[in-house]
Amino acid sequence: MHSPTPEPESDGRHHRAGRAPGRALPGAAPGPAGAPVPAAAAQPAGLPGAAPQPAAGHPALDSGLVRVRPARDLRGTLPVPGDKSIAHRAALLAAAAGGRVVLDRYAPGRDAASTLACLAALGVTVRRPAPHQVVLEGPGIAGWQAPAAPLDAGNSGTTMRLLLGLLASRPFTATLTGDASLCRRPMDRVVEPLRRMGARISGREGGRRAPLTIRGGGLRAIHHDSPVASAQVKSAILLAGLFAAGRTSVREPALSRDHTERLLPLFGVAVERDGPMVAVDGGQVLAAPERLAIPGDPSAAAFYLAAALLCPGSRITLQGVGVNPTRTGFLEVLQAMGARVRVEAVRELQPGGGPAGSSATAGGPGEPVADLTAETSELRAVDVGGDLIPRLIDEIPILAVLATQARGTTRIRDAAELRVKETDRLTAIAEELRRLGARVDEHPGGLDIHGPTPLRGAVVSSRGDHRMAMALAVAGLVAAGETVIAGATSAAVSDPGFFSNLRRLGAPVEGPEGLPGGPEPQPASPVPLGAGLVSQEAGEAGAAPSSLPAPAPAVGDEPA
């Protein structure tokens, strides 16, 4: 659990980013369309007791060079990609429930595609008949087949951890692997509670790291007191609990992202929630809606907002962005920095009549979305730490870029979890921003960033990390001269259309027109878009700026 950051001494320029509920703020790229996603095929199937090997590592850092020059007057309106966290959960639950489910605004990146490829390897039919749309069809989890090869989660920790929860109930053996980065990340926080439920799991370092081999079946319910608030740990245990005898419950030190809890009732599952405790009874029958729509990803939106705030004469609008209270930490920090960001047309996307033969919006009842408009702003330094960190952990790389142009010293604390992400993000942020001339001090759990500092173009590296690639691109938009980003193709992990979208807004970006989003699907019969979707609006487009939904306390590690 992260400890609160001590109150800093004021120099007249500092503002502490807080979590004031309901305070008003001032004021996506299509995936490939086509036919069934091929099953994940990494290497020969592992046997119980065998030593599985990691899948291929990061893309070469000299691939997909992108050149960025200073920008101004960024203008336009964008629909950001579908929320990656919700997309994973919607696909996994739809495949477990069985039948035919259409997912609209499915996240286009490689991470979300990894989940689809793993499901295809388990016997689920996966089609992408139109951009942003996925159709899943299958017999349900009881009909899943033992995979013929290891399931490759790529770079996606969410894919691996949540799929472990579902596979814990299956009476066959499967191996899960990933790229070199994923195979370095800790998995024992999920493995240990699943073992207590009865799953047999082996892997490197006693199951601490992938590749992992699991054989499930015969689960028993548990109560798990999690030492950290982690949406992935919580979700994996709850998914296993659906197939365990008795009531499975998880208590966290504080509430983590609650997308799983909001989504389960749309599949007919009764969920008990009491603050940071959530419980499900085993034996409930999953019943899928015919269609789900996925809100826009606030973590993807952050990079476009930052570009507009930093580039002179800019104003952009992002449509349908998720503003779940457990995800709005970045917007609250922008408010504290003095950013001109308006939150408009806040609305709640509601299910269209419940499960079995209905339509719904992924994220569940009360999942709020809004349109966000950002304009060029003068920024001031902030202090960020404590329980705010997990609500913006994915946005810290771009927050660091903003801090280089803010007046004063921005202090980020309690962020040591960034050291076990796709790369050591604290070191990566500090070293790469210094190459551009930024003044950054690195600490064990955070950074001090001094501003405003003129940036100068240089050759920098994403280090195979998608959020680093996008953050460095935004930094390049305000750096004098040309910035060259090596390893820019890593942006495709979450937003393959990122660089194309920057060009649409008017940014001078040279590089590939589009980035690969994952396994290539093949042609399928089209499914009409928009049929049966229900949106219950609490506001109208063009209305006066709205207040954000009140944030829930959240502390934890992996945000997804």
C-alpha positions in Angstrom: 0.0 0.0 0.0 1.3 3.4 -0.9 1.9 5.8 1.9 0.7 9.4 1.6 3.2 12.0 0.5 4.2 14.5 3.2 2.9 18.0 2.6 5.6 20.0 0.9 6.8 23.4 2.0 5.1 26.0 -0.2 7.2 28.2 -2.4 4.2 30.1 -3.6 4.1 28.2 -6.9 3.2 24.7 -5.7 -0.2 23.1 -5.8 -1.0 19.7 -4.4 -3.1 17.5 -6.7 -6.0 16.2 -4.7 -9.1 14.1 -5.0 -11.8 16.7 -4.4 -15.1 15.0 -5.4 -17.3 16.6 -8.0 -15.1 19.7 -8.7 -15.9 21.1 -12.2 -12.9 21.5 -14.5 -12.6 24.8 -16.5 -14.3 25.4 -19.3 -9.5 6.4 -32.3 -7.9 4.5 -34.7 -9.7 1.7 -36.5 -8.4 -1.8 -36.1 -8.1 -4.2 -39.0 -11.3 -5.5 -40.4 -11.7 -9.0 -41.6 -12.1 -12.7 -40.7 -11.4 -15.1 -37.8 -8.5 -14.1 -35.6 -5.9 -16.9 -35.8 -5.2 -18.9 -32.7 -2.1 -17.9 -30.7 0.7 -20.1 -31.8 4.0 -19.5 -30.0 5.8 -22.8 -29.7 5.2 -26.5 -29.0 2.7 -27.1 -26.2 4.3 -27.4 -22.7 3.7 -30.4 -20.6 3.2 -30.4 -16.8 6.5 -30.1 -15.1 8.3 -29.0 -18.2 10.3 -25.7 -18.2 8.3 -23.4 -20.5 10.2 -20.6 -22.3 9.3 -17.0 -22.8 7.8 -16.0 -26.2 9.6 -13.4 -28.4 10.7 -10.1 -26.8 10.1 -6.5 -27.7 10.1 -5.2 -31.3 13.6 -4.0 -32.3 14.2 -0.5 -31.2 15.3 0.6 -34.6 11.9 -0.4 -36.1 9.3 2.2 -37.0 11.4 5.4 -36.5 9.1 8.4 -36.1 10.3 12.0 -36.5 8.5 14.9 -34.7 9.0 18.6 -35.1 7.6 21.5 -33.1 3.8 22.0 -33.5 1.2 24.7 -33.0 -2.5 25.2 -33.8 -3.5 21.5 -33.2 -7.2 21.4 -34.0 -9.9 18.7 -34.4 -12.2 16.2 -32.8 -11.3 12.6 -32.2 -13.1 9.5 -30.9 -10.4 7.9 -28.7 -9.9 4.1 -28.8 -12.1 1.8 -26.7 -11.0 1.3 -23.1 -8.4 -1.4 -23.0 -9.2 -2.5 -19.5 -12.9 -3.0 -20.2 -12.3 -4.6 -23.6 -10.2 -7.4 -22.0 -13.0 -8.1 -19.5 -15.8 -7.9 -22.0 -14.2 -10.4 -24.3 -13.3 -12.9 -21.6 -16.7 -12.8 -20.1 -18.5 -13.0 -23.5 -16.3 -16.1 -24.4 -17.0 -17.7 -21.0 -20.7 -17.1 -21.3 -21.0 -18.5 -24.8 -23.4 -17.7 -27.6 -22.9 -14.8 -30.0 -21.8 -11.4 -28.6 -20.9 -8.2 -30.6 -18.4 -5.9 -28.9 -18.5 -2.3 -30.4 -15.6 0.1 -29.9 -13.3 -2.8 -29.1 -9.8 -1.5 -28.2 -7.6 -1.7 -31.3 -4.1 -2.3 -29.8 -1.9 -5.3 -29.5 -2.8 -5.9 -25.9 -6.5 -6.3 -26.6 -5.7 -8.4 -29.6 -3.6 -10.8 -27.4 -6.8 -11.6 -25.5 -8.7 -12.4 -28.7 -5.8 -14.6 -29.9 -5.8 -16.6 -26.7 -9.5 -17.1 -26.8 -9.3 -18.3 -30.4 -6.7 -20.8 -29.3 -9.2 -22.1 -26.8 -11.8 -22.7 -29.5 -13.8 -19.5 -29.5 -14.6 -18.1 -32.9 -13.4 -14.5 -33.1 -14.3 -12.2 -36.0 -13.7 -8.5 -36.7 -16.3 -7.6 -39.4 -15.8 -3.9 -39.2 -13.3 -1.4 -37.7 -13.7 -1.1 -33.9 -15.9 -4.2 -33.8 -15.4 -7.8 -32.6 -17.9 -10.7 -32.7 -17.3 -13.7 -30.4 -19.1 -16.9 -30.8 -18.7 -20.2 -29.0 -20.0 -22.9 -26.7 -19.0 -21.1 -23.4 -16.3 -22.0 -21.0 -17.5 -25.6 -20.5 -16.7 -26.1 -24.2 -13.2 -24.6 -24.2 -10.5 -26.8 -25.6 -7.1 -27.5 -24.3 -4.8 -25.3 -26.5 -2.4 -27.0 -28.8 0.4 -24.5 -28.1 1.2 -22.1 -25.3 -1.2 -19.1 -25.0 0.8 -16.0 -25.9 -0.3 -12.9 -23.9 2.2 -10.8 -25.7 2.8 -7.7 -23.6 -0.5 -7.8 -21.7 -0.4 -8.5 -18.0 -4.2 -8.2 -17.9 -4.6 -11.0 -20.5 -2.4 -13.3 -18.5 -3.7 -12.6 -15.0 -7.4 -12.6 -15.9 -7.1 -15.7 -18.1 -5.4 -17.5 -15.3 -8.5 -16.9 -13.2 -10.8 -18.5 -15.8 -8.5 -21.4 -16.7 -8.3 -22.2 -12.9 -11.7 -23.9 -13.4 -10.9 -25.9 -16.5 -9.9 -29.6 -16.2 -7.1 -29.4 -18.7 -3.5 -28.2 -18.9 -2.5 -24.9 -20.5 0.7 -22.8 -20.6 0.6 -19.0 -20.7 3.6 -17.1 -21.9 4.4 -13.6 -23.2 7.1 -11.3 -24.4 10.3 -10.8 -22.5 8.9 -7.8 -20.6 5.8 -9.7 -19.4 7.8 -12.7 -18.4 9.8 -10.4 -16.0 6.7 -9.1 -14.3 5.4 -10.5 -10.9 2.7 -13.2 -11.2 2.8 -14.7 -7.7 0.2 -12.1 -6.5 -2.3 -14.0 -8.7 -0.8 -17.5 -8.6 -0.9 -17.9 -4.8 -4.6 -17.2 -4.2 -5.5 -19.4 -7.2 -3.4 -22.2 -5.7 -5.4 -21.8 -2.5 -8.5 -22.3 -4.5 -7.2 -25.6 -5.9 -5.5 -24.7 -9.2 -2.2 -26.4 -9.9 0.2 -23.8 -11.3 3.9 -24.1 -12.0 6.3 -21.7 -13.6 9.6 -19.9 -13.3 10.8 -19.0 -9.8 8.2 -21.2 -8.2 5.4 -19.5 -10.2 6.5 -16.0 -9.5 7.1 -15.3 -13.2 5.8 -16.5 -16.5 5.7 -18.8 -18.5 3.1 -20.5 -16.2 1.5 -23.9 -16.6 -1.9 -24.3 -15.1 -4.3 -27.3 -14.6 -7.6 -26.3 -13.1 -10.8 -27.9 -11.9 -12.4 -28.6 -8.5 -12.1 -25.1 -7.1 -13.1 -24.1 -3.6 -14.1 -20.6 -2.5 -11.7 -18.5 -0.5 -11.7 -15.1 1.2 -8.6 -13.2 0.1 -7.2 -10.2 2.0 -5.1 -8.6 -0.6 -2.0 -6.7 0.6 -2.4 -4.3 -2.3 -5.4 -2.9 -4.1 -5.0 -4.5 -7.6 -7.8 -4.7 -10.1 -6.1 -7.6 -11.9 -5.6 -9.7 -8.7 -9.2 -9.0 -7.6 -10.6 -9.8 -11.1 -8.7 -13.1 -11.5 -10.0 -14.3 -8.1 -13.6 -13.3 -8.8 -13.5 -15.0 -12.2 -12.3 -18.2 -10.6 -14.9 -17.8 -7.9 -17.7 -18.0 -10.4 -16.8 -21.7 -10.8 -15.9 -22.5 -7.2 -18.0 -24.1 -4.5 -19.2 -21.4 -2.1 -18.8 -17.6 -1.8 -15.5 -16.1 -2.9 -14.6 -12.7 -1.6 -11.7 -10.2 -1.9 -10.9 -7.4 0.4 -8.5 -4.7 -0.6 -6.8 -2.0 1.4 -8.8 0.5 -0.8 -10.9 0.2 -3.9 -9.1 -0.5 -7.2 -10.6 -0.1 -10.6 -14.1 -1.6 -10.5 -14.7 -2.4 -14.2 -15.1 -6.2 -13.4 -17.7 -5.5 -10.7 -19.7 -3.2 -13.1 -19.5 -5.7 -15.9 -20.5 -8.9 -14.2 -24.2 -8.0 -13.6 -24.6 -7.5 -17.3 -23.8 -11.3 -17.6 -26.4 -12.2 -15.0 -24.0 -12.4 -12.0 -25.0 -11.1 -8.6 -22.1 -9.2 -7.0 -22.0 -8.1 -3.4 -20.0 -4.9 -2.8 -19.2 -3.3 0.5 -16.5 -0.6 0.1 -13.2 -2.3 -0.7 -14.8 -5.8 -0.3 -16.4 -7.6 -3.2 -17.9 -11.1 -3.3 -19.5 -13.6 -5.8 -21.3 -16.9 -5.2 -20.1 -19.9 -7.3 -22.4 -21.7 -9.6 -24.1 -18.7 -11.1 -24.9 -19.1 -14.8 -23.3 -16.6 -17.1 -25.8 -15.2 -19.6 -24.3 -12.8 -22.2 -26.0 -9.8 -23.7 -26.2 -9.7 -27.5 -24.1 -6.6 -27.8 -21.8 -4.5 -25.7 -20.4 -1.0 -26.3 -17.1 0.0 -24.7 -16.3 3.5 -23.5 -13.3 5.5 -24.7 -10.0 4.9 -23.0 -9.0 7.7 -20.6 -5.4 6.6 -20.6 -5.2 6.9 -24.4 -6.9 10.3 -24.2 -4.3 11.7 -21.9 -1.6 12.0 -24.6 -3.9 14.0 -26.9 -5.0 16.3 -24.1 -1.3 16.9 -23.2 -0.4 17.8 -26.8 -3.2 20.4 -26.9 -2.2 21.9 -23.6 1.4 22.3 -24.6 1.3 23.4 -28.3 0.5 27.1 -28.9 -2.9 28.0 -30.3 -4.4 24.5 -29.9 -7.9 23.2 -29.1 -9.0 19.6 -29.5 -12.1 17.6 -28.4 -12.1 13.9 -27.5 -15.5 12.2 -27.7 -17.0 9.5 -25.4 -14.1 9.2 -22.9 -14.6 7.0 -19.9 -14.6 9.1 -16.6 -15.1 6.2 -14.1 -14.2 7.7 -10.7 -11.4 5.2 -10.3 -9.8 6.5 -13.5 -10.0 10.3 -13.3 -6.8 11.0 -11.3 -5.1 12.6 -14.4 -7.9 15.0 -15.0 -7.8 16.1 -11.3 -4.0 16.7 -11.6 -4.6 18.7 -14.8 -7.1 20.8 -12.8 -4.5 21.4 -10.1 -2.0 22.4 -12.7 -4.3 25.1 -14.1 -5.0 23.3 -17.4 -7.9 24.5 -19.5 -9.8 21.3 -19.8 -13.6 21.1 -20.0 -15.6 18.0 -19.2 -18.9 18.2 -21.1 -21.9 16.1 -21.9 -21.3 13.7 -18.9 -23.6 10.8 -19.4 -24.1 7.4 -17.9 -24.2 4.4 -20.2 -26.8 1.9 -19.0 -27.6 -1.7 -19.8 -30.5 -2.2 -22.2 -32.6 -4.5 -20.1 -30.2 -7.0 -18.5 -28.6 -10.2 -19.8 -29.7 -12.8 -22.2 -31.0 -11.3 -25.4 -30.3 -7.7 -24.6 -27.8 -5.0 -25.4 -25.7 -3.2 -22.8 -22.7 -0.9 -22.4 -19.5 -2.5 -21.1 -18.4 -1.1 -17.8 -21.9 -1.7 -16.4 -24.6 0.4 -14.9 -23.5 3.9 -14.0 -20.2 3.8 -16.1 -19.8 7.5 -16.9 -18.4 8.9 -20.2 -17.9 12.5 -21.3 -16.5 14.7 -24.0 -13.2 16.4 -23.1 -12.0 19.7 -24.7 -8.4 20.9 -24.0 -6.8 24.2 -25.0 -3.3 25.6 -24.7 -2.5 26.4 -21.1 0.1 27.8 -18.8 0.8 25.1 -16.2 2.0 25.2 -12.6 3.8 22.5 -10.7 2.0 20.0 -8.5 2.8 17.3 -5.9 1.4 13.9 -6.7 1.5 10.9 -4.4 -0.4 8.6 -2.0 -3.7 7.1 -3.0 -3.9 9.3 -6.1 -1.0 7.4 -7.8 -3.0 4.2 -8.9 -5.7 6.4 -10.4 -3.2 7.8 -12.9 -0.3 5.3 -12.8 -0.6 4.8 -16.6 -0.5 8.6 -17.2 2.7 9.3 -15.2 4.9 9.3 -18.3 2.9 12.0 -20.0 2.4 13.9 -16.7 6.2 14.1 -16.5 6.3 15.6 -20.0 3.7 18.2 -18.9 5.8 18.9 -15.8 8.8 19.9 -17.9 6.8 22.9 -19.1 5.1 23.7 -15.8 6.2 26.6 -13.5 8.0 25.1 -10.4 9.1 21.7 -9.4 6.6 18.8 -9.8 7.2 16.0 -7.3 5.9 12.5 -8.0 6.1 10.0 -5.1 4.8 6.5 -4.2 5.2 5.4 -7.8 7.7 2.5 -7.3 5.3 0.1 -9.2 6.4 1.9 -12.4 9.7 0.0 -12.0 8.0 -3.3 -12.9 6.0 -2.1 -15.9 6.9 -2.8 -19.5 10.2 -1.1 -18.7 11.5 0.6 -15.5 9.4 3.7 -16.3 10.9 5.9 -13.6 14.4 5.4 -15.0 13.2 5.5 -18.6 11.3 8.8 -18.1 14.2 10.5 -16.3 16.9 9.4 -18.8 14.9 10.0 -22.0 13.6 13.4 -20.9 17.1 14.4 -19.9 18.2 13.7 -23.5 15.7 16.4 -24.6 17.2 18.8 -22.1 14.7 18.4 -19.2 15.9 18.7 -15.6 14.7 15.5 -13.8 15.9 14.0 -10.5 15.1 10.3 -10.0 14.2 8.8 -6.6 13.4 5.2 -5.6 9.7 5.8 -5.7 9.3 8.9 -7.9 10.7 11.9 -9.7 11.3 15.6 -9.3 10.8 17.5 -12.5 11.9 21.2 -12.7 10.2 23.6 -15.1 9.6 25.3 -17.2 12.6 24.0 -19.2 13.2 24.6 -23.0 13.4 21.2 -24.7 15.7 20.5 -27.7 15.2 17.8 -30.3 17.3 14.6 -29.9 17.3 10.9 -30.7 15.3 9.1 -27.9 14.1 5.6 -27.4 10.7 4.2 -26.3 12.6 1.2 -24.8 9.8 -1.0 -26.2 7.2 0.7 -24.0 4.0 2.0 -25.7 3.4 4.8 -23.2 7.0 6.0 -23.4 6.7 6.1 -27.2 3.6 8.3 -27.0 4.9 10.5 -24.2 8.2 11.2 -26.1 6.2 12.1 -29.2 4.3 14.8 -27.3 7.6 16.1 -25.8 8.9 16.3 -29.4 6.0 18.6 -30.3 7.4 21.3 -28.0 11.1 20.6 -28.5 13.2 22.9 -30.7 14.4 21.1 -33.8 13.6 17.5 -34.7 13.0 14.6 -32.3 13.6 11.1 -33.5 11.8 8.3 -31.6 13.3 4.8 -31.9 10.9 1.9 -31.2 7.9 4.0 -32.0 5.9 1.0 -33.2 5.5 0.0 -29.6 2.6 2.5 -29.5 0.5 -0.1 -31.2 0.2 -2.0 -27.9 -2.5 0.4 -26.9 -3.2 2.9 -29.7 -2.1 1.9 -33.2 -3.6 5.1 -34.7 -1.7 7.4 -32.4 0.7 9.0 -34.9 -1.9 9.1 -37.6 -4.2 10.9 -35.2 -1.5 13.5 -34.4 -1.2 14.2 -38.1 -4.9 14.6 -38.4 -4.7 17.3 -35.7 -2.0 19.1 -37.6 1.2 17.8 -35.9 4.3 17.6 -38.1 4.9 13.9 -37.6 6.8 11.7 -40.1 6.5 7.9 -39.7 4.3 5.0 -40.6 0.7 5.9 -41.5 -0.6 3.2 -39.2 0.9 0.8 -36.7 0.0 -2.9 -36.5 -2.6 -3.6 -34.0 -2.2 -7.3 -33.5 -3.2 -10.6 -35.2 -4.8 -10.0 -38.6 -8.4 -11.1 -38.9 -10.0 -12.4 -42.1 -13.2 -11.3 -43.9 -16.5 -12.1 -42.3 -20.2 -11.2 -42.8 -20.8 -7.6 -41.8 -22.7 -6.8 -38.7 -24.7 -3.5 -38.7 -23.2 -0.9 -36.4 -25.2 0.7 -33.7 -28.1 -1.7 -33.6 -29.7 -2.2 -30.2 -27.3 0.1 -28.3 -28.7 2.0 -25.4 -27.3 5.3 -24.0 -29.0 7.1 -21.2 -27.6 10.6 -21.2 -27.4 12.8 -18.1 -26.3 15.8 -20.2 -26.4 17.0 -23.8 -23.6 17.8 -26.1 -22.7 21.4 -25.9 -24.0 21.8 -22.4 -22.2 23.8 -19.7 -19.1 22.2 -18.3 -20.0 19.3 -15.9 -18.6 18.0 -12.7 -16.6 14.8 -12.8 -18.1 11.9 -10.9 -16.9 11.8 -7.3 -13.7 9.7 -7.2 -13.5 6.6 -5.1 -10.4 6.0 -3.0 -8.0 3.7 -4.8 -4.6 2.4 -3.9 -2.8 -0.3 -5.8 -0.3 -1.7 -8.3 -1.4 -3.0 -11.7 -4.2 -0.6 -12.8 -5.9 -2.7 -15.4 
